[in-house]
Amino acid sequence: MSLIKSIAGVRGTIGGKIGDSLTPIDIVHITAAFGRQVIIPSTKKLVVVGRDARPSGSMINQLVCATFQSLGIDVIDIGLSTTPTVALAVSQEQASGGIIITASHNPAAWNALKLFNADGEYIDADTANKVFALAATGDHIFAKGNQLGKYQYQEGHIEQHIEQILALPLVNIPAIRERKFKVIVDAVNSTGGLAVPKLLQALHVAYTGMYCNPTGLFAHDPEPITQNLGDLINELKSGAYDLGIAVDPDVDRLVIIDEKGQPWGEDYTLVAVADYVLSHTPGNTVSNLSSSSALQVVTEKHGGIYAASAVGEMYVVTRMKATNAVIGGEGNGGVIYPPLHYGRDALVGIALLLSHLAQTGKTASSLRQQYPSYELIKTKIQLTPDVHPVAILKCIQVQYSNYPVNTEEGIKVTVDGGWFHIRQSNTEPIIRIHAEGTSLEKANAIVTEVIQHIKNIFPTVKIL
C-alpha cells in the first residue's frame, strides 16, 4: 500500500518497499524535510519528540532523533507519551516544533509521524505539502561533525500536563473528591495506561486499570468504538463502577461507557463536556462536518453559535480561532479546550467530564439522557484500484442534487430526518460514510440508500 500523507502527518504499515510503506528510509526523508522546512528556519533549532507504546516506536524514535541531530537540531526526547503531552511540551520548552510517533487508532502494524509547529499545533496544509515535496526529492544537506545537534531525554512531561489541567478553573477537584467516583479504564496497553491513572490519582478518583500496561501489544483493535470495547462494557455491567473510560493509543480520543455498561457514543463526549463549559463560559463551538448535530443543539441552548469545519484537527482549530469558540473538537471523542491548548486531549476531557458529573450529581446514564438522542452510523468502503473516490463523490452529488449539499470536504447532504457525509479518509485507505438520523431506523435507511447508489456504479465495492 502507499504511504498516507495528509495534515495528520504521514502514516503507513511498517516494513516493505520504500515509498509503499513506512520504511526507515521514508522516516529519515520525512524527518529531514520537516527539520529543514520547519525547524532550521526558526531562531531556536530545538524539537520535542515523543511516542506511543507501539513495538515499532522505539526504532522509529531512534531514527527520528538521530536525523534531527544530523541536521544540527537539538532534540528533547520525552519518551513514552501522549499526543497532547507532546503538543504542550513544545510550548513549555519553547521548541520550534515537535513530532509524536503514533498511528493513533490504526492497528499495531501501523505507525506514523504527526508533525507540530512552534505553537504545539499540527502544521497547516501548505507547510505539510512543502515538507512532503522536499522529502520526495531526497536531496538533504546534513551538518558537519562539529555542528551536530544535542540530545537529551526528559521525564516528567505527563506530570506537567496533568498539573496544567488541575490548575484550570473549571476542573472542580473538591467536588470530584466528594463524589468518590469509581472508574474503570481501558487504555489498550498504550501510553494512556501511564497518563490516565496519574490524572485520576491527582483527582482523588478510585480506578481499576484494564489493559493499562504500556507494552504496545494491543489487547483489542485500538480504535475506541463500541464493537472493540466488549471487555470494558462487560465489566461495567457488574454494577461496581460509576463510569468507564476508554482512550486510543495516543490519548487524544475519549469514549465514555455509563455505569450500566451502555456506551454513550463517541460524539457525546464532546457534547457533554461542551455543555459543562458553556454553562460556565457561554460562547461558540466548533466540530467537524462528520460530527453529531447534538452539539449544535446544546450550543444554541446556551445562546452560542455553532460552526462546522472540514474533518481534521487543524481545520477544527482554525475554525475555532476564527469564531472565538470556547470549546470544540471532533465527534470521534476528541475534545479541544483552548484554555489548556488547541489540540484534542482526552485527559482534559476526563477532568472536565468528571467535574460536570460531580457538580450536577448525576449518574453517567442520567447525564447522557438529557442530551438530544440522535443515532449516528459510521461505515467504511475499502479503497481498491477499481474504486475511484472522485467518481463515487460525483455519483452521490448527482443523486442528491435536489438536497442541500455541502462540498467543503467530500459531500455532506441534509436529507429528511438526518444527514450523511461521505469523504476520503485522511488516515486510512478508505472512504468514510457517516449518517445521522432522528432514529436508528432512519440512520440505517439513509446509509443503506447511499451505499446502494454507490453499488449501482461500483458493484464490487467492499463495505467494511
N, C-alpha and C positions, 0 to 999 in steps of 0.2 A: 504494500500500500504506500501511498505518498505521504510525506510529512504534511501536517495540517498547520498552516501559518495564518494567524489572524491577530486581532487586537488582544486576544487572550494569550499571545506568545506563540511558541512553536511546540508541537507535541507529536508523538508517534510511538510505535512499538519499538522495543529495544532490540538491536541486532539487525542483521540483514545487509542489504546493499546501501551504499552511500546515496543519499538523496531519496531513497524509498522508505526509510525508517530512521529512527533516532540513533545514529551511529556515533562513535567518538569523533569522527571527522566532522559530521554535521554539528555536533555540540561545540567543537572548537570554532568552527566558522561563524556560528550564530553568536557565541560569546564574544569573539574578537570583533565582530561587526557592531555589536551592542556597545562594547567598550570604546571603539573608535568613534561611533556616531553620537553616543550619549555621554559617556564618562570623560573621555580625554578632552573634548572641547570645553568642559566646565573648569571652574577655577580650582576645585578640590577633587583630585583624582583618587576618590575613595568610593568603594562599593560594598554593599552588605549582601551576603549570601546565606541562604538557609535552605532546608529541605524537609519534606515529609519522610515517613519511615519506609518507603518502598525499598526493596533489596537493591535495586539499581541506583538508588540515590547517592550512596557513598562514592561509588565510582564516578558518577557524573559530577558530584561535588568537587572531587579532586581535579577533574579536567577543567571545570569552570574556574576554580580558584587559581590554578596554575596558568591558565590562559590569561586571566586578568594580570597576574604578576608579570607575565612575559611581555605585556604591553606597557609596563611601568605603572600599573594601577595598584594602589594599596587595597587590601581585602580584609574585611571583618567577617569572619565565618561564625555564625551563631548556631550552627549545627541543627539538630532536630528542632523543628519549629513549626509555626503555622503561617499561612499566608498573611493574615492581618498583623501578626507579630513582626514579620519581616518588613511590611509596609511601615509600621510605626518605628522600627529600628532605623530605617533610612532617615527619617526625620530626626530622631533622637541623636543619631551620630553625625548629623549634618552631612550625610553622604550625597554623592551626585547621582545615585541610582541604586538599584538592587535587583537580585534575582532570587526567586523561590523555585526550587526544583520540586515540582509536583505535577502530576496529571489529574489532580483533583478527583472527580468522581469516576474517572476511567479505570478499567481493571488493572491488576498489578503488572501485567506485561507492558503497560504503557508508562512513559514518563514525559516530562515537559519542562520547559523553561518559561516562567512567567516574568515579564520584564517591567520594572518600576522606574519612574523618573525621580527627580530630586525631592518631589513632594510626597513620595511614597504612594503614588497612584500609577495605574497602568499607563504606559506610553500611548500616545494617540495614534490614530491610523496612519497619518503621514509619516511620523517617526518610525513606526513599525515597518512600513513599506521601504523606507530608506535602509533600515537595518537588514531586511531580507535581501534587498538588491545588492548591498555591499557584501553580505555573506555569500551570495551566489557567485561573485567574482573570484573569491578565494585569494584575493590579492591583498594580503595583510603585511604590514610592516611592524616588526617587533622591536622591543627595547634592547639596548646593548647590555652586557653583563653587569656593568656598574650602575645601571638605571632601572633594575628590576623592582617591581612593587613589593611592599612588605605584606606579610601575612600575620594575622592574629586571630586566635579563637577566643570568643567571648561567651560566657554563660550569663544567665540571669535575665535575658530579654523577655521571656514569657512572664516572669515575675513583675518586670517593669510594666508590661502590657496590662497585667491584672491590677497593679497599683493605679494606673491611669483610669481604669474602669471604675474602681472603688471610689475614686475622687469625683466622679460625675454626680451632680446634684440630684438627678433623677434615680440614681441607684440607692434604694432605701434599705440600708443594711439593718438597722434596728427592726424594721417591720418584717424583713425576711427572717431574721433570727427568731423573732417571736412566733412566727408561723410553724417553726420546727419541721420544715419540709423533709420528706424522704424521697430521694430521687434515684433513679437507675439510669446509667449512661452507657450507650453503645458507641464506642469510639473506633470501631472497625480495625483495632490493632494498629493505629497510626498515632500521629502526634496529638490528637485530641485526648488520648489516654494520659498525656503529660499535662496538657493545659486545662482541660475541663475540671478534673479533680482539684487542681490547685485553686481554681476560681471558686468552686463550691466550698472548699475548706475556708477560704477567706470570707465567704458569705455566711458561714456557720450553717451550712446545709449538709445534712447526713446523706451519704450517697453510697450506692453499690456500683462498682465498675463491671461492665460486661465488654469483653474484647478491648481492654484498655492497656494491653501490653504492646508498646510501640515496636513490634518486630517487622511490621510491613507485610506480614503474612495474613492477608485479609480473611476474616472468618466467613465472609459472605460477599456478594457483589457490593462494592463500596459506595454505590450511589444510594443515598439515604431516602429511598422511596418505599412505600408500603410493602411491596412484594419482596423486598430484601430485608425487612425488619421483623420477620416472624418470631425470632427468639426473644427480642425485646417486647414485642406485643404479648407473647405468651406469659412472660414474667409479670407484666403489669396486670394481667387478668387474675393474678393471685390476690390482688387487693392490698398488697403490702406497701405500695408506693403512692405518692401524690402525683408523680409526674415521670414520664420517660423522655429522655433526651437522646437524640441521635445526631451525629455530625459526620461530615465527609472527611476524607483523609487529610485535607489541608485546613479544615476547621473554618471555612467561610460560609458554610451552609448549616442551618439549624432546623431540625424537624422535631415536632412535639407529638407524643402519644399521651392520651389522658389517663387518669387513674383507673379507668375501666378497661384499658387496652385498646381504645379506639383512636386511630390516627386522626390528627387534625386535618391533614392535607398540607402539603408544603406551603401553599400560598398564605395560609392563615397564621404562620409565624409572623410574617411582616404585618399582616392586618392587626393582630393583637398588640404587637409592640408599637405600631403606629397609633393605635387607639390610646394607649397609655401616654405616649409622648405628646400627642395632640391635646390630650386633656389637661396637660400642664403647660405646654408651649404651643398654642394654636398657630397654624401656618399651612404651608403647601406640602404636597407629597409627590413622589415620582416612583413609578415602577415601569417595567418594560411591557412591550406590546403583548407578550405571551402570559402576562400575569392576570390574576383574577380581578373581576370588576368590584369585588368586595372592598378593596382598598379605596376606590373612588367613593363608594357609599359612605364609608367611615370618615373619610376626609371631609366630605361635604356636610356630614352631620356636625362636624366641629367648625364649620364655616370656612374651611380651606378650599384650595383649588388643586385638583389632581391633574397631572400630566403624564403621558406615556412616552417612552423613548424606544429606540431600537434595542434589541437584545445584546447584552454585553455590559459589564460593569462600567467601562469607560464611558459608554453612551449614557448610562443612567446618571453617573456622576456629573457629566457635562450638563444634562438637563436639570439636575438638582441645583447646580450653581446658578444656572440661568433663571430659575424660578424661585430662588431662595428657599428651597424646600428644607423643612426641619427634620424630615425623616424620609427614607426611600429605600430602594432595594430591588430585588428580583423575586419572582414568585417561586423560585426553587428553594426558598428558605434563607435567602441572603438578605441580611439587614445592614443598611448603611446609616450610621448615626453621626452626622457632621461634627458635633462637639468633641467626639473622640478622633475620628479621621474619616476621609472619604474612601471607604472600602468596605466590602462585605465582611462581616465579623460575627461569627457565631457566639463568641464569648460575651461581647456587649449585648447581643440579643438575649442570651441566657439571663444576664443580670437585670436587664430591663423587664423581661417577662416575669421573672420571679418577684420583682418589685410590684408589678401590676397585680399579680395574684395575691401577694401579701397585703397590699393596700385595699383591694376590693373584698378580700376574704372569700373569694370564690374558689371553687374547685376548677381544675383544668377543663372538665367536661362542661360545667355550667358557664364558664367564660366563653368557650367555643360556641355555645348555643346562642349567645347574644349577638353574634355577627350574621350578616346575610348568608344564607345557605345556598351557594352556587356549587354546581358539580363540574369539575374540570378534568378532562380526559387528555392524556398525553400519549401520542402514538408516534412511531418512527417508520421511515421507509429506508431500507438499505440502499446505499448508492452502489451501483454496478456500472460497467461500461455501457450497457444498453438503457440505463436510466438517466435521463438528462434533466437536471434541476430546472434549467431555464424553460424547457418545453413544458414541464409539469406546471410551473407557475403561470405560464401563458395560458395553458389549458384551463386552469382554475379561474383566472381572470376573465376569460371569455364566458365560462359557465355562469359566473356570478356578476356579470356586468350590470345587472339591474339593481344590485345591492350596494350599500355604502362600502367602499373599498379604501383601505389604507395601504400604500405601497412603500412606506418608509423603509421597511425591511421585509423582503418577501411579500406576502399578501395577507392582510387581515381583513376579514369580511364580517360585517354585522348582519346577522340573519334574525328571523323571528325567534324570539326566546333565547338568544345567545349570540355567540361569535365563534369564529375559528381563525387560527393563524398558522400559515404554512411557510417554512423557510428552511434554507440550508444551514446545518449546524456549523458553529464556529469551532467545535471541539471534537467532533466525531464525523466519520464518513457516512453521514445520514441526512435525510430530510426530516425535520420535526413537524408534526401536526398537533397543535393544541386546540381543543374545542371546549367551550364552556356553555352550559345551559342552565336554565332555571330548575331543572330536574335531571336526574341521571338518565332517564329515558330520552330527554331532549338532547343532552350532550351526546349520547350514543347515536341518536338519529343524525345529528349534524356530522359527526366524524364518519359515520358509515356512508353517508351520501357523498362526502368529499372523496373518500377512498374509491368509491365506485366510479366516480368521474375520472379519477386517475387510471384505474384499471381498464377503463374503456379505451384509453390511449396506449397504456403500457400494461398489457395483460400479465406480464411476468414479474411485476414488482413484488418485492418481498416485504411484507408488513411485519415489523418487529414488536 
